[in-house]
Amino acid sequence: MLVSMKAILDHANENNYGVMSMNCINIEMVRAGIEAACEERSPIIIQMGCGQISKHAHLTEIVPVVKELAERATVPVAYNLDHGSNLEDEIRAIQAGFTNVMIDASSLPYEENVQRTKTIVSLAHPMGVSVEAELGHVGQAADGDGRTDDMYTNVEQAKDFVARTGCDALAVAIGTAHGNYPKGFVPKLDFERLHELKEALGIPLVLHGGSGSGEENLRKAVAGGINKINVCTDAFAAAKAGMLELLEENPNADFLALQMKAEASVKAFVKDYMHIIGSNDRYVYADFDSGSKE
């Protein structure tokens, strides 16, 4: 069932669990995620970044595939544009059939972030599409971002931001970063700040840079109010590990076998992740039906 991301995250917010939002670049990853969700009776968010769409799949080709697989699913599935940064990309995604768009203007001055987010909300909401925004800035792990609090989300500013923009979910910066951390490094998250943000805002909060954050951090983040966890690097790594394992067993494995192994590995990874963040066995049809996206 294809639904708005708001329908999924509002339920997660009310019932205190996290939902996996996995970056997918091909049909195998999409199928792995949705099949895992159905088997675990869990909602899931399939997402693609603007660069991932342009480099790996044309918008007009991949969207119908995702929508078809989502509509066949026995659990709620949302389709999110990740880190949209300009008006053209947001409009294209809304018109194509995404059920949520993220506007990331977090690196811009505060007032410009507010105005850009308000604009996207005014365009998306009349179409039944929800909006995620970001305040504070989740940088790149390779650059050492996320290790100091200079980019963390300010609580009072966040209250003003949500009130003025009307966004449905907010990505907050509490110590994570995108990509691969240096070997052996586990980020230290500001859980006190997270608690203050949840208390002040009351809306679904999003953790970007979920990959490499560690199981304990993920569980504590969900307990502290995170409802959506973005996963990209770890999902790609699961696919790669599966293919390498197969090649070690059978160096002559062909492309089809490698694709099948990658898909199975991602599916297993997603199922495990759902248990960590508590979304397994959460699906009750009546709770989500009203949020379906035609």
N, C-alpha and C positions, 0 to 999 in steps of 0.2 A: 504494500500500500504506500503510494507516494503521498507524503504529507509535508506541510511547512515545517521548517526547523523549529519554529516557535512552539508548535504543538508538542514536539518531542521534548524540547528543553523545559517548557513549563511543567510538564509532568515530572521530569527529572528534578526540577527545582522543588516542587511540592513534596517529592518523595525521597529526596536526599540521596541521589546516586549520580554517577557520571555516565556520559554517552561518548562512545568512540567516534571520532570524525577522521576518517582515513583518506589520505590523498591517494588517488588511483589514477594510473596513466594508461590503462588498457582494460579490455573486457575481462581478462582473467582476474585482475585485482578486484574489479567491481563485483564479479560473480563470487569470488572467494569471500568478500566481506558480507554480501547479502545472504549467501548460503549459511555462513557462520551465524549470522544474526537470527535467521529462521530456526536453526537448530538449537540455539541458546535462548530462544524466545526473548530477544533483546532488540530494542530500537537501534538503528545505526544511521550515521550521516556519511554519505559518500561525497567527497569534495575534490575539486581540481583547482589548481592555481592558474592564473592567466598564462603564465609561461609554460606550464605543463600541457595546457590545451594546445597552444600554438606549436609546440615542439613535438608533441607525441600524438595528438589526435585533433582533427578538425572539429570545431564546435558542432557543425551540422551533422557530423557522422557519429560522434560519441554520445550526444545527448539522447537521441531516440533509443539507443541501446540501454543506457542507464534507466531511462523512464520505463522501458518495457520490463526490465528485470525488477525494478522497484514495484511496479504495479502487480507483478506476479507474486511478490513476497507476501508471506503470512504475518509479517511484522511491519511496523512503521519505518519508512526509509525517507530521509530528506536528502536533497541534492544541493550542495553549497558551493558557491564560488569563493575560493579562498584568496585572501589578500588582493582583492580588487583595489586598484588605486586611482582609476580615472573613470569619468562619467561614461565614456563610450563602452568600456568593458562591462560595467554594471548594467547598462541598458541592454547590451547584447545578451547577457546572461538571463536577465528578466524575460526578454522576448523569447529566448530559446527554451525556457521551461525550468530553469533552476528554481527551487522553492525557498532558497535563502541566498542572499548575497552579503559578503563581508566588504565593508569599505575600510581600508586601512590608510588613514591619513595621520597616523600616530607620530610620524617623524616631522610633521608640519607644525607651525605655531598653533597654540591651543585654539584660538578663535577660528582659524581656518579649518581645523579638524571638526569643530562644532558645525560650521556652515556646510562643509562637504557632506557630513553625515546627515544633517537635516535634509539636504537636497535628495540624497539617496532614499531616505525614509519616505519622503513625500512622493517619490516615484514608485517605490516598491510596494508600500502598504495597500494602495488602491488595487493592485494586481494580486493581492493575496500572498505576497512574498515578504518574508521577514528579513530583518537586517541585523547583522553583527557589526560592531564597531570595536576599535581598540584605543585605549588610553594608557599612557605610559608607553614604553617601547620595548618589545621583545626582539633583541638583536640576534647576532650570529655567534654560536658557541665557539667557532674557530677563531673569532676575533676577541674572545675573552669577555663577551657581553654576558650579562646576567650574574656577574660576580660581585658587583657593587650595586648600591641602591640609587644611583643617580638617574636611572631611567624608570624607576618603579612608579606604579600608579598612586597618585595622591588621592586620599579618601574624599576630602572636601571638594576637590576639583571633579572627581568622579560623580558626586551627587549633582553638581551643577550640570555636568555633561549629559547625564541620562535624562534629567528633567528637561533640558533644552532640545535634545535631539529626538527623543522618543524611540531610541534603539531598543531592540528586543533582547539582545544579549551583549555583554561587554567582555572583550578580551582584556585581561589585566596582566600587568607585569609584576611578578613577585619573586623573580630570581631564575627563571628558566630562559633558554635561548634556543634558536633554531639550529638544526644540524647536529654534527658529531662533536661531543665534548672531547678534550684530550683524554687519552687512555687513563683509566683509573679515577677520573674526576666525576664526582656526583654533585650536582648543584645543591646549595643550601637555600631552601625556600623560606620566605618571610610569611609564616603561617599566622602570625599576629595581625599583619597587615591584611591578609586574606580575610580573617575573621571580621575585622573592622569594615572592610569593603562589603562583605555579605550583609552585615548588620545594617549598614547605611543604605544599601541599594535594594536588596531583596529580590533582584532579578537574576536570571541565569548568568553565571560567570564562566569564562572560557580560559583554559590554560593552553597557550601556544608553546611549542617546543616540548611536547610531552616525551619525545624520544630521548632515551638515555637518562631520564630523571630518576629512575629507580623505583622499585615497587613500593617501598615504604613511603616515599614522597607522594606517589600517586594516590595511595590509600588515604593519607593525611589530607591531601589537597581536596579530594572528594568529600571527606568528612568535614572539611572547613568551608565547603560551599561551591566548589568547582563542579559544573554540570556538563561541560563539553571539553574533551581533551583531544587536541590535534595531534595526529600521528602520521609522520611521513617517513623519516629516516629509518626508523625501526621496522616499518613494513617493507620498505625496499630491501633492508638487510635480511629480513626473513626469506624473501624470495631468492636473494643471492645465495644465502646459506643452503637453501634447499637444492639449488642447481649444482652448487659445488659438491654437496654430499653425493648427489647422483653421479656426477662425473668421477668422483673418487671410486665409487662402486663400479661404474661402467664408463670408462673413458670414451667409448664409442656411442654413447647415448645421443640420439638425434634431437632435432629442434623440438619436435612434438613432445617427446618425453621430458625435455627440459621445461617446456611451458607447463605441462601437467604437474610436474614436481614443484615448480614455483607457485602455482595456484594452490596446491595442497598445503604447502608450507605457510603461505599467507593466511589461509583459512584456519589452520591450527593456531597460528599466532593471534589472530583476531579472537578466537574462542577463549584462549587463555586470558587475553587482555580484558575481555568482558567480565570475567570473574574477578579480576583485580579491582575494577572500578565499579562493580556492583550492578551492572545493567542486565545481567542474565536473569531470566524468569520474571522480568518486570512487565511484560506486555499483557495488557488487558484490553481487549478490542474496544469496549465502550469508552475507555479513557482517551483513545486516540481518534476514533471515527470522525468526530466533529471537526478535526483539524485536517481532514483529507484535502488534497489539492487536485482540483479537476484538471 
